């Protein structure tokens, strides 16, 4: 009887030890999950909005092996560098951004990557760059030449649309005078006259970025189309000009019955430090869910209509940049691989 308390103490100590050991399994299991940091543009941008909506699909596609976190940066250019500096795994980018990186021009002049360079991985939607003014000022502007040398917010510096406007103005021979403002002050800056105009953009001719949706609600705007001679010069420079139905994007009339914009193709690219099977599983999941994605987010409509073709278009815009092995496997599976392309090593 004298040993009973000691026995009880031993049993209790054993139970407590077992409890701590079991509890320790939970953090250990959580720590085993690998991280996929998705570098996007600023909060309020379409790139951030899309990434935030895709995390669950990615985590499920990878069997819970990875935890996906969305990390906003001031621009896609900065996001691309963050990934190649080792501060992320997936980079928000576009065809023009990949061109500048490949040629080491613009924001990538003299840049040296610390991690594997970005390879073609997934192209997701087109965007159409356009120009908008406050409705009260609409009579002042008839063509894009009227904005040459004027203070304009061409989206955030480093944004792909910002880069797109630079190449548009280069083709037209116009003066690019950018005024940087906070996205949330877009409507106020237009109404006050702090900026003459603000570059707007639709995704797949349908969706507006969050800050432009707010602007559309708060004030009346008018979209100014390029004049016919400007359209001809833009096309002569190898760029496209596409038509956009304003009723698909804006909540109220914005002037022209048909809007005209210069498109760019956006994507989320990765380096070869991300395994082939990870990229392949992600692409397969996006392909499987393409129709439901388009229903929930209209910007995915072109991708749903021709998922494989969009990947081909993204690579074709910069054919000298290597293709991630995961995308190469996916395209071979769908008989869309071009033997002239290079697979990233």
Secondary structure in CASP SS format (residue, H / E / C, confidence):
PFRMAT SS
TARGET T0000
AUTHOR 0000-0000-0000
METHOD secondary structure of the structure
MODEL  1
X C 1.00
X C 1.00
X C 1.00
X H 1.00
X H 1.00
X H 1.00
X H 1.00
X H 1.00
X H 1.00
X H 1.00
X H 1.00
X H 1.00
X H 1.00
X H 1.00
X H 1.00
X H 1.00
X H 1.00
X H 1.00
X H 1.00
X H 1.00
X H 1.00
X H 1.00
X H 1.00
X H 1.00
X H 1.00
X H 1.00
X H 1.00
X H 1.00
X H 1.00
X H 1.00
X H 1.00
X H 1.00
X C 1.00
X E 1.00
X E 1.00
X E 1.00
X E 1.00
X E 1.00
X E 1.00
X E 1.00
X C 1.00
X C 1.00
X C 1.00
X C 1.00
X C 1.00
X H 1.00
X H 1.00
X H 1.00
X H 1.00
X H 1.00
X H 1.00
X H 1.00
X H 1.00
X H 1.00
X H 1.00
X H 1.00
X H 1.00
X H 1.00
X H 1.00
X H 1.00
X H 1.00
X C 1.00
X C 1.00
X C 1.00
X C 1.00
X E 1.00
X E 1.00
X E 1.00
X E 1.00
X E 1.00
X E 1.00
X E 1.00
X C 1.00
X C 1.00
X C 1.00
X H 1.00
X H 1.00
X H 1.00
X H 1.00
X H 1.00
X H 1.00
X H 1.00
X H 1.00
X H 1.00
X C 1.00
X C 1.00
X C 1.00
X C 1.00
X C 1.00
X E 1.00
X E 1.00
X E 1.00
X E 1.00
X E 1.00
X H 1.00
X H 1.00
X H 1.00
X H 1.00
X H 1.00
X H 1.00
X H 1.00
X H 1.00
X H 1.00
X C 1.00
X C 1.00
X H 1.00
X H 1.00
X H 1.00
X C 1.00
X C 1.00
X C 1.00
X C 1.00
X C 1.00
X C 1.00
X C 1.00
X C 1.00
X C 1.00
X C 1.00
X E 1.00
X E 1.00
X C 1.00
X C 1.00
X E 1.00
X E 1.00
X E 1.00
X E 1.00
X E 1.00
X E 1.00
X E 1.00
X E 1.00
X E 1.00
X E 1.00
X E 1.00
X E 1.00
X H 1.00
X H 1.00
X H 1.00
X H 1.00
X H 1.00
X H 1.00
X C 1.00
X C 1.00
X C 1.00
X H 1.00
X H 1.00
X H 1.00
X H 1.00
X C 1.00
X C 1.00
X C 1.00
X C 1.00
X E 1.00
X E 1.00
X C 1.00
X C 1.00
X C 1.00
X C 1.00
X C 1.00
X C 1.00
X H 1.00
X H 1.00
X H 1.00
X H 1.00
X H 1.00
X H 1.00
X H 1.00
X H 1.00
X H 1.00
X H 1.00
X H 1.00
X H 1.00
X H 1.00
X C 1.00
X C 1.00
X C 1.00
X C 1.00
X C 1.00
X E 1.00
X C 1.00
X C 1.00
X C 1.00
X C 1.00
X H 1.00
X H 1.00
X H 1.00
X H 1.00
X H 1.00
X H 1.00
X H 1.00
X H 1.00
X H 1.00
X H 1.00
X C 1.00
X C 1.00
X C 1.00
X C 1.00
X E 1.00
X E 1.00
X E 1.00
X E 1.00
X E 1.00
X E 1.00
X E 1.00
X C 1.00
X C 1.00
X C 1.00
X E 1.00
X E 1.00
X C 1.00
X H 1.00
X H 1.00
X H 1.00
X H 1.00
X H 1.00
X H 1.00
X H 1.00
X H 1.00
X H 1.00
X C 1.00
X C 1.00
X E 1.00
X E 1.00
X E 1.00
X E 1.00
X C 1.00
X C 1.00
X C 1.00
X H 1.00
X H 1.00
X H 1.00
X H 1.00
X H 1.00
X H 1.00
X H 1.00
X H 1.00
X H 1.00
X C 1.00
X C 1.00
X C 1.00
X C 1.00
X C 1.00
X E 1.00
X E 1.00
X E 1.00
X C 1.00
X H 1.00
X H 1.00
X H 1.00
X C 1.00
X C 1.00
X C 1.00
X C 1.00
X C 1.00
X C 1.00
X E 1.00
X C 1.00
X C 1.00
X C 1.00
X E 1.00
X E 1.00
X E 1.00
X E 1.00
X E 1.00
X E 1.00
X E 1.00
X E 1.00
X E 1.00
X E 1.00
X E 1.00
X E 1.00
X C 1.00
X C 1.00
X C 1.00
X C 1.00
X C 1.00
X H 1.00
X H 1.00
X H 1.00
X H 1.00
X H 1.00
X H 1.00
X H 1.00
X H 1.00
X H 1.00
X H 1.00
X H 1.00
X H 1.00
X H 1.00
X C 1.00
X H 1.00
X H 1.00
X H 1.00
X H 1.00
X H 1.00
X H 1.00
X H 1.00
X C 1.00
X H 1.00
X H 1.00
X H 1.00
X H 1.00
X H 1.00
X H 1.00
X H 1.00
X H 1.00
X C 1.00
X H 1.00
X H 1.00
X H 1.00
X H 1.00
X H 1.00
X H 1.00
X H 1.00
X H 1.00
X H 1.00
X H 1.00
X H 1.00
X C 1.00
X C 1.00
X C 1.00
X C 1.00
X C 1.00
X E 1.00
X C 1.00
X H 1.00
X H 1.00
X H 1.00
X H 1.00
X H 1.00
X H 1.00
X H 1.00
X H 1.00
X H 1.00
X C 1.00
X C 1.00
X C 1.00
X C 1.00
X C 1.00
X C 1.00
X C 1.00
X C 1.00
X C 1.00
X E 1.00
X C 1.00
X C 1.00
END
